[in-house]
Amino acid sequence: MSQIKFGTDGWRAIMAEDFTFHNLERVAQAAATHWKSNPAPNTEPKVIVGYDRRFLSDQFAQRTAQIFAGNGFTVTLTHEPTPTPAVSLAVRELRAAGGVMITASHNPPAFNGFKLKAFYGGSAEPAICQAVEAALDHEPVKSLNFSDGIGAKRIAIRNLRVPHYRAVSRLVDFRLIAKSKLHFAHDALFGVGAGCFDELLAGTQCRVTTLNAAHDPLFGGLNPEPIARNYGPSAAFLKKHPHDICLVTDGDADRIGGMDGRGNPLSTHQLICLLLHHFIVNRRNRGRVVKALTTTSMVDKICAAHALELVETGVGFKYICAEMLKGDVLLGFEESGGIGFPGHIPERDGILAGLMLLEMLATERLPLSKLLGRLVKEFGPHHYARIDTRFPLEKRGTLMDFCVKHPPSRLLKSPIAQIKSYDGVKFLAEDGSWLMLRGSGTEPILRIYAEAKSAADANKLLRLGVRLTDGV
């Protein structure tokens, strides 16, 4: 049988190869076995199941619901493809044992996935994922016929979008946004975020143009990941039809990206820094700031300028979630566009992040170019770059050891000031530039990240990263 391994956020695999109904049943049964044996305090034997727009996702979700119902759980199944944060919110609000989201997020169309959500409404911590892996095949698959489950009220089909809309609307200055007259675009990348901002802002003075909203399991030939190489058609549209901003959500709408009103891409790092500045200066909020170590060092400078504690974690929102559960977190974020907000679930939420960016624009009443220029003037230029290269899994450990024992003496012309090796290897130079190598958790891919004062220098650092792999 296929090996099933959880990565940074659940289990993902190619459909009809490893992601099959048989393997889905094994994973669902393992999760049911774990939650039956380890009920969290103050929870009920309930499970929330949601799904995205991928091929067969609705049927994978229905089969998952049948298995949890067969194991004695009461199951709430979303009535249509639904954003992941709406599922996570329902887990917490309904005091469920946990939740499952059938999605491969930003992966290519051939993939699907099984995201585990813990009782607190966030990504399952590593211990839970390991326990579910350990429970694989310990019990035969138990299942309840779907129509019987509906008739016995063991499976209920429910709209989870509306409660999520209510929750996120309360966390922003919705009245300010509603009367702002902002004219913005939303590129849904053919994912479940399509229509969310139209529905949220219906009847307000905002005008929303939704792009790539069709339900297309092939995602229009793109990957539903909010990065510049997937923005081409929407960027061309915005050049002809300028807006105030274009928000971009990924396949399951838990992450945010963006473009300015004329189709120029905004990095997730720029969006993170804009929101951090907004929370500190405009909202006058305080608290710990949590970032994954692949995130821009401009965050470090902003925190230092405002005397805020900064906590750095490994890659994967589950680590940020763990810090959010401790409390007193102002914002938590990762390089891939996942942002967590106080007073909400300990989970990334692309819809709420989009609303917060609208609140920022409604508050500032300045164009994005000026807001970004202000950050650069105060904290200096920060140019980020990343490449993914094929690299054998069996050589990963050797490469990391080599990098720690034989680091470059300098990055560009600046001496190395620090080396971090708790999740990959990250070299930090005295001038603030950095280079990092880190392997994918489940694929033979090496990710190389860099940041410097210019785009040309960031790319030079990437080439240095590639040369380091030649030593293994």
N, C-alpha and C positions, 0 to 999 in steps of 0.2 A: 504494500500500500504506500501511497505517496507520503513523504514526510511533510508535516504541517508545522511551520515555524512562524511565530508572531514577530513582526518587525517593530518599527517605531510607533506604529498606530494600527495594530490588528494584523490580520492575515490577508495577504493579497497573492493572487496567482492568475495565470492565463486560463480563461474559460475553455473547457473541453480537454485541457491537458491536466492540470492539477485542481483548478476550481470547477469541480463537478458536483452534481447533486449528492453523490455518495460521500464525497469528502466534506461537503457542507453539513450533511447529516451527522458525520462524526464530530465535527467541531461544535455544532449546536448541542449535541448530546453531552459532550464534555463540559460545555459551559453550564448546562442544566445540572449535571452531576455536581459540579463545583458549588453552584449557588444553592442547591438543595442542602449540601453538607456544611456550608459555611454562610448561613444567613447573616447579613449585617444587622446591627442593632437598629431598632425602630423602622424596619422595612417590612413589606408585605410580600407574599409569594406572587409577585407580578413581574412581567418582563415587557419592555417596550421594543417594538421592532419597526424599523423604518427602512427605506430603500431609495436609491437614486434612479436615474433615467437610463442606465445601461441595459444592454440586451439581457433579458431574462431576470433582471433584478426583482421585479414584482413577484415572479414565481419562486425565486430563491427566498425571498422574504416570507412568502406564504408557507413554504416548506419549513422554514425556521420557526414560524409561529405554531405550526402543527406539532413540532417536536417539543417545544416548551409546554404547550398545552397537554401533551401526552405525559409530561413529567410533573403534572400537578400545578403548573403555574397558570395564572390568569394573564392573558396576552392582549396588549393593545397594539394593533397593527395600523400603520398610517394608511389613509384612504387614497393617497397618490404619492408620487415621488416628492420627497420632503427634505429640507435642509437638515444636515446632521445636528446643528445646535438645537433645533426644535425637538428632536428625539432626546437629546441629552437633558434638556429642560424638563421634558415630561417624566423622565426617569426620576429626577429629584422631586418634582412637584407631586407625583403620584406615589412616592415612597416605594418605588420598585426595587427589586433585588438587583436589577441591572437592565441593560439595554443592548440591542444589536442594531447596527446600521449596515445594510448591504450596500457597499460602495467601494470603488477603488480610487475615489477622490480624483486626483489629477492624472492618474496613470492612463496609458493609451487604451483605446476602445476594447482591445482583446482581453483586458484584465477585469476582474471583479474582486471584491474583498468583503471581509467580515470584521467590522470594527466593534470592539467590546467597550461598552460604557458602564462604569461602576455606579453604585447606588448614589454617590454624591453628585452625579450629573457631569462627569468628565471622563477623559480617557482612562481606561483601566490601568492601574499601576503595574509595574513589571511583575510583582509577586502574583497578582491575579492572572496575568497572561501565562506565567510559568505554571501556575496551578492548573489552568485549563489545558495546557499542553500535556501536563502529566496525567490528566484524567482521560485523555484520548483512548477510546476503545476499552475502557474499564467496565462499561455497561452496554448492553445492546440498545440500539436506537428505539426509543419509545415514541409513538406518534398517535395523534388523534385526528381522525378524518376532519377536513376543514369545515364542511357543512355541519357536521355534528358539533364541532367546537363552537360555531356561531350559534347554533340552536341551544346549546347548553350554557351559553354566555361565558364560555371559557376563552373565546376569542372575540374581541370587539374591534370594529373598524372605526377609526376616529380621525378627525381633522386636527392635526397638531400644529398646523401653521398659525391658526388664529391665536391660541394662547401664547405662542412665541412672539407674534406681532405685538400683543398687549404688553408683554414683558419688556421688549426692547424699546417700545415707545415711551415707557415710564423712565427709562434710564438716560434719555436725552432730553434736551429742551425742545420738545416736539412743537410747542407753540411758536418758538422762534424759527424753527425750520419751516413750519407750515406757511408762515407769512414772508419768507425770505425771497420769494420769486426766483429761486435758483433754477437754472435750466441745465440739467445734468443728464448724462447718458449712463446706461448700465449695460456692460457687456457680460452676459450670463454664460458665455462660452458653451451654449447648448446644455447647461446644467440645471440643477433644481432651483437655482436662484431666480430663474426667469419669472418675471411677474411680481416678485416680492416687493420691490420698491414702488411699482405701479399701485399695488394693493395697499401698501402702507401709507402712501401719500395721496391717495385718491381724495378729491375734494379740497386739497390745499392749493396754495398759489405756486407750488413747485411744478415744473414740467419735466417729465421723465421720458427719455427715449431709450427703449430697451432694444438691444442688439443681440443677435444670435440667440433668439428665444425659442426657436423650434425644438421639438422633442426629436432629437436625432441621435441614436445610439452610437453613430460614428463621429459625432461631434464636428460635423462639417469638414472633416479631414484634419482637424487640429487636435492637440491634446488639451483637455480642459484645465490647464495650469495657468495661473495669472502671471505670466512672464512675457517679455517683449516679443519673443519670436512667434507667439500665438495671437498677436494683436493686429496683424496686417490688414485684414478687411475692415475692421472697425477703425483703425488709424486712418485709412484712406477716406472713410466716411466722415470722420471728424475734421479732416483737413478742409473738406468742402462745406461742412455744417458745424461750425464751432459751438461748443458748449462750455459751461463753467468748469466741469470736471467729468471724467468718465471713470466710474467705479467698475472694477472687474472682480467677479467671484469665480471660484473654481467649481469643479464638477458637483461637489456636495455642499457648496456655499458656506464652508466653515473658514475659508481664507479669503484675503482681500489683496487685490492689486489695483493698478490704476494707470490712467493717462491724463495728461492735462487736456484742456478743452480743444486742442488742435491736433491731438493724436500722438503727441510725444510721450513715450513711456515714462512712468514714474516707478522708481524701484521701490520694493517693499520697505527698504531701509529709510527712504525719504518719507514714506507714509508713516512709518513708526515714529520717526523723529518729529514730524509735524504734530502727530497726536500727543506725543509726550510733552511737547512744548505747550500745546493747548490745555492739557490737563493740569500742568504746573502753573502756567501764567494766567490763562483765562478762567479756568475752573477753580484755581487756587487750592488744588488737592495736594495731599502729601501721602507718603507711604513708601514701602520698598518697591523698587523697580527690578523686575526679573527678566533676564534675556538669555536666550540660547547663545552659546559661545561663537556661533557663526554670524552673529548680528553685528552691524556697524559699530565701530568704536566712538562714533559721534554720541551714541547713547551714554557712554562713560563720561564724556565731557559735559553733557547736559546735566547728568546727575551730580557731578562734582561741582558744577557752577551753582546748583541749588541745594547742595548739602543733603542729597538723598542717598540712602543706602542702595547699592546695586548688588544684586545676586546673579551670578552666572551659572548656567546649568548646561548639561549635555544636550545633544540634539534630540528632539522629540517632545511634543507638547505635554506628555505625561509627566516630565520633570518639572515643567512650569506649573502644571496642575498641582503637583505636590506642594509647591511653595505657596500657591494661592490658597490651598486648604489650611495653611498655617495662619492665614489672615494678614491684614495690614499691607496688602499689595496694591500699589497705585495702578500699575499696568504690567502685564506679562506678555512677551512676544518672542517670535522666532523669525529667522531669515526668510522662511517660505511664505510669510504673510499671515500666519496665525497669531491672533491677538486676543488676550483675555482681559476682561474688564471687571472692576470691583462691583459688588452688589448684584452680580449675575452668577451664572454657573461657572465653575472652574474649567472652562472650555473655550476654545477659539470660536469666534462667531463672526463670519464675514458680513452678515446683514447688519449686525450692531456696529461693526467697524465702519461700514459705509455710512450709517446714520451719524456716527460720531464725526466723520469727515465733513458731512453736510453741516452739522452743528458748528464745526470749526469755521467753515466758510461763511456761514450766516453770522457768526460772532465777529470775525475779522473784517469782513466786507472788503477784502483785498484779493487780487488775483493770486493764483498759486505761485506764479513766477516770483512775486514779491515776497511771499511767505518763505519760499525755499531760499531766495537770496538772503533773507535776514538770517536764516540758520547758518549759511555758509560764511557770512560776514562775521558772525559771532564765534563760530566753532571751527571754521576752516573747511576746505574742500575734502570730501571723502568719496572716493570712487571705488566701487566694488565690482568684482568679476568672479565668475565661477565656470569651471568646465567639469564634465563627467567623462571619465575614460574607462575603458575596459581594463580590468586587472584581476588576476586569478584570486579567488577566495583563499586558496591554500597558502598564498604568499603574503596575505594581509598582515599577519602578525610579525613576520620577518621584516616587512617594510616599516612598520611602526617602530620596531626596535632599532632598526638602522637609522631612522630619522632622529630618534632621541639620542642615540650614541654618536651620530655623525651629523650634527646640525650645521647649516650654513653659518659662517662667522658673521655675516651681515645680510640684511635685506636691502637691495639696491646699494646705497652707500651708508646705511645706518646700522650700527652694531646691534646684535641680538640682545634684547634686555630680559626676555623671559621665554620659557618653553612650557606649554601646558599639554599634558598627555592623558587626561582622564577620559577623553572621547575623541579618538584620533590624536593627531599631533598638531599643535598650533605654535608657530614661531612669531613672537612679537618683537618689533624693533624699537629702538629708543625714540625714533621720530613718529611713532604711532602706526606705522604700516605693519601689516601682518600677512602671514601665509599659513594655510592650514590644509592638511591632508586627512581625509576621513573616508573609510569604506562604507558602502551601503550595508544595512543590516541583513539584507536577504539576497542581494544580487552581486555578481562579479563586477562591480562598478566601484571605481575610486573617485571620490569627489574632491576637487582641488579648489580652494577658496582663497581670495586675496582682497586686500584693500590698501589703497595708497592715495597720494594727493592728486594723482591724475589717472585718467583711463589708460594711458600708455604705460605708466608705471605698474598699474594693477595687472596688466597683461604680461609685463616682464616677469612679475612674480609668479604668474601662472606657469610661464615657461620654465622658471626655476623649479617649480613643483614637479613638473613633468620630468625634468632632468634627475630629480631625486629618485624617481622610480627606476632609473637606469642602474642604480647601485645595487639592486636586489636581483 
